[in-house]
């Protein structure tokens, strides 16, 4: 019997919403820092820990999909994600949060690697690109709702539950359970897997190819700036404008709102503009943003800077990813695994940003992100002019 694709896409789109849970790490790490009285360098361990697992699990997840299938791999990622959301409901000790963020990172690494191929299985060859774009939009809803849910919990949640901002985990836990159940009961026919799965050795050998290495570094910078802004933007508002954490949490939502707008409009601009031209425009926006975040002391300037980096950084991943894939069409599986490992940049940047912000304020964190923007300027020459 022919599958009803529109119905089967509902649980898959809910999985994209669950994929967005990883972006709660920015606002959550700020609340943990405040509650546990941590320094920036210690608090930034949490976002770094989340994205560390992409280095370890991205390629093995591809191998796992060949053994158990795409749907079962996504289900496994959902179970791990749901468990990561359950733990903080029982407490907020440093150890509990370390384990919770580790599981969140592992679950998201599995999900990011396996969910897009599952969409391909459901859709076949029809409207795949537009479906993936819509999935990113669904993911962004979770991303920019997380700060609002945390703020609501910190100010409005019923006191006897004792959760405060951690009610965010409870709400996402319910959504994760619903997504898991719906995907489990949805029958999805998967074609047999062909070909040999990639290995770590095969992937790392490709770093000897300049365009692959440069694209890998580009994705590291993109994710590092993404996680860095997510984590640091509220801190900048608190430092420069004297806002409380609950007030400054809006900065994270503002970033994700403009990143979402960038994702939705980027597909149009990439059809009417050369990729190189759109990439240059995007990086110029990010450079202007770094200037605003470094010197800005007024609310309008800081908000404008956050919006600029949100929009400018929204399509960098897809452009670097596409450039790498097109450079080696015969090795797309290996290149794909390696590009996903580039999400490890979300570990490197926050650690460096925490160290510099402890010594010279949030301007130090901005300097680290600015180095990533400078690298992306050098990547422009790798893009085709046609």
N, C-alpha and C positions, 0 to 999 in steps of 0.2 A: 504493500500500500504506500502511496506517495505521501511523504511527510507534509504537514501543514507548517510551512516555515515561519509564518508570522506568529503562530501560537508557540512554537518551540523556541523562538527568539526571546520570549518574555523571561524565562529563567536565566537565559544567557545574559541578557541585559542587566538583570539583577546582580549577576556576578560582576559585571563592570562596576556597579555601585559598590560592591564589596571590595573591589580592587582599590577604590578611592579611600578606603579606611586607612591605608598606609599614611596618608597625608595628615592624619590627626596628630602625628608624632611631633609636628612643629609646635602647635599650641599646647599639646599635652606636656612636652618637655619644659615649657615655660611655667606651667602650673606646678609641675613636680619640683622645679628649681625653687619656686617661691615657698612651697609647702615644706620641703626638706632643707631649705636654706643652703642650696648648693652654689658653687661658683659656676661661671659660664663654661669653663673647660670641662667640669664634671657633668653638668647638665647636658652638654652637647654630645656626651657619650651615647645618649639615648637615640637621637636620629642617626648617628654614625653606626650604631649597632644594628639598627633596622636594615640599613642598606649594605652592610658588610656581607650579609648572607647571599646577596645576588652574585658575589664573586664565587661562592662555593656551590650554589645550587642550580644556576641557570643551565649549564650544560648537562649535568646529571638528570635534570627534569626532562630534557629532550630525550634522553636515553630511557627514562621511566615511561614516557608516553609511548614509546615503541613496544614496551612490554605489557602495560595495562590499559592503554588507550587514553584518549584525550579527556573524555568525560570523567573517568575515574581519577585522573590526575587533578582535574579542576575540583572534584569533590574532596579529594585529599587536602588540597590547598584551602578549601572552605572550612574543613574540620579544624585544621591548625589555626586558621584565622579566628574562628569562633572561640576556640580555647584561649587564644591570646586576649580576647575581649572579656572573657569571663573572669580571669585572674584578678584584674584591678578592682573588681566589685567586692573582693574580700579584704582589701587593704591597699595601702600605698607605701609600703616599705621600699627601700632602695632595691632589695633583692627581688621582690615581687615585680616591680616595674622593669627591672633588667630582663627577667624571664619573659614577661608579657611582650616587651618590645622585640625581643629576640624571636619569639614565636610569630609575631606580626610580620617581621621581616622574612622569615622562612616561608610562611604562608603566601606572602605577596610575591616572593621570588618564583614559587611554583605557579602561582596564578598568572603572573605576567607572561611567563613562558608558554603556558598551555592554553590560556583562554582564547587568544587570537586564532590559533589553529582550530580550536573547537568551533569558532564562528565560521571559519572556512568550511568545516564539515557540514554545518547546518545549512549554510547559504549556497554551497557549491560555487559556481562561477558567477552567480547573479548578484550584482550590487554589493560586492564584498567591501570595496573601499568605503562606500557611503555608510555601510553598516558599522564598520570599525570606527568611523568618525563619530557616528551617533553614540557608539559605546563609550568613546572618550568623553562625550558630553555628559552621559549618565554618570561616569566616574567622577567628573568634576562637580556634580551636585553633592556627592558625599564630601569632596574636598573642601568646598567653601561653606558647607553647612556645619562642619565640625567645630569651628570657632564659635559660631552662634549657639550651638548646643552646649558647649562648655561654659560660655558666658551665662546662658540661661540656668544651667545647673548650679553655677557658683552663686547666683543671686536669688533664684526662685525655687529651687528644688525643696521638697518637704524635708525639714531638718531631721526627723526621726530615722530617715534612711541613712543619713551620715555620708552620702556620696558626694555632695557638692558638685564640682565640675566633672567628677568621674561618672556622673549619670550619662555622659557621652558614650562611655563604653557599654552601658546597659542598653541604650537605644540601638547602637550599632550591633550589639549581640543579637537582639531580636531580629533585626534585618538580616544578619548573617544566617541565623537559624532558618528563617523563611526561605532564603535563597538556596540553602543546602537541601531542604526538603523538596522544593519545587524542581531543582535540577535532578535530584535522585529519582523522582517519579516520572521524569520526562524521558521517553524512549528516543534515543538518538542513534541512528545506524552509522557506524564508522567504517570506512573502507580499510582494508588490510594495509598495514604499514609496510612500505617497501624501502629498500636501501639500508645501508649500514649507519647506525647512529654515530654522532660525532663524539669525540673524546677530547679530554683536556689537551693532550699532546697535539692533536690535529688543529685545534683552535689556536693554541699559542704559536704554532708554526706560522700561522697566517699573519702574525704581527710583524713578520719580516717583510711583508708587502707594505710599502709606505702608505698608500691610501687607506688601507685597513687600520693601520696603527693610528694615523691621523684622525680617522673617523671615530675610532675607539676613544681617543683622548677628547675629541669634540663632544661625545656623549657624556663622558665623565664630567666635563666642564658644565654642560647643560644641566645635568642632574645635580651637580654640586651647587650651582647657582639657584636652582629650583628649591632644593632643601634648605639652602642657606638663607634665602629670602623668607621662606616659610617660617623658619626659626627666628631669624634676626629682626625682621620688620617690626614686630611688637616691642622688642627690646629697644629699638631706636626711638620709637615714639615715647616710651617710658623714660628714656635717658634725656631726650631733647625737649619734650613737651610736658614732662611730669605727669603723664597719664598713669592711671592704675592699670593692672594687667587686664582686667575685664574690659576697660575702655580700649586699650591698645590691641586687643585680640581682633578687632575689626580689620586691622592691617592684613592679617592672614587671609581673611575672606576677600578683601579687596584684590589681593594678588591673584587668588584663584578665579575670581569673577572675570578679570581681564585675561587670564590665561584661557578660560573657557571661551570668551569672545574671540580670542586669537585662534583657537582650534577650529571654531565654526567658520570664521572668515578666511582662514589660511588656505583651506582647500580651494576656495574661489580664486584667491590671489595667485596661487601656484598654477592655476590654469591660464590666467591672463598675463602673468609676468614670468620672466625667466627666473629659474630657481636662484641663480647667482644674485640677481637684482633684489629679490625678496629677502634673501639671506642677509645681504648688506644692509637693507632697511631695518631688518630685525636687530642686527648687532648694533647699529647706530642708536636705536631706541634703548638698548641695554646699556650702552656706554653713557648716554645722557642720564639714565637712571642711576648709574653708579656715582656720577658727579652729584646728583641731587641727594642721594643717600649719604654721601660723604660730607657735604657742606651744609645741607639743608637744616634749618632750624625753625621753619614755619610749617604749619600743618599742611597747607595747600601744596607746598613744594615736596614734602615727604610723601603725601598721598599720590601726587603726580608721578613721582619717581617709582613708587611701588606699582602703579598701574602700567608704567612704561616697561618695566622688567617683566611684568606678568604677560603683557602682549608680545613683547619682543622675544621672550624665551619659549613661547608656546609651540612653535613649529621647528625649533632647532633640531630636536630629536629626529623627527621624520625626515628632514633634509639630510642629516648626517647618515642616518640609517639607509635611506634610499641610495645615496652616493656610494656607500660601501657595498651594498648588494649588487648594484649595477656594474661595479668594477670587477666583480668575480661571479658571474652568473652560474658557473659550474660548481661553485662552493657555497651556495646560498645558505645551506643548513649550518655549516661551520661558522660563516660570517654572522648569521643571525644570533647564534649562541654567544659569540664573542661580543657583539654589540649590546646584548642584554647584560652581559657581565660588566659593561661600562657603567651601568647604574651604580656600581661600586663607588662612583664619584660622590654619591650621597654619604659615604662614610668619611672620605678624605677631607672634603671641604669643611664640614662642621667641626672636626677636631682642630684643624688649623685656625678656624675662625674663633673657636672658644679660647685658644691659647692667646691669640692677639687681642681679643676683646678684653680679656682679664688684665692685660698690660697697658692697653691704650684706649679702652672704651670701644663702643660699637663701630667706630671708624676703622678700627683694625680688622673687624670682620668684613667690612665693606671692601677693604683693600684686597683681601683674599679672593672675593668674588670678582673684583676688577681684573685680577690676573687671569681668571677664566675667560672673561670677556675679551681681553687682549689676545689670548690664544685663538679664540673664535674668529677674530679679525684675520689672523694668519691663515686660517682654514679656507678663507674665501677663494684663494687661488686654486683649490682642489675642485671647485665646482665648475661644471661645464657652462660655457657662455651661451650655448644654444638652448 
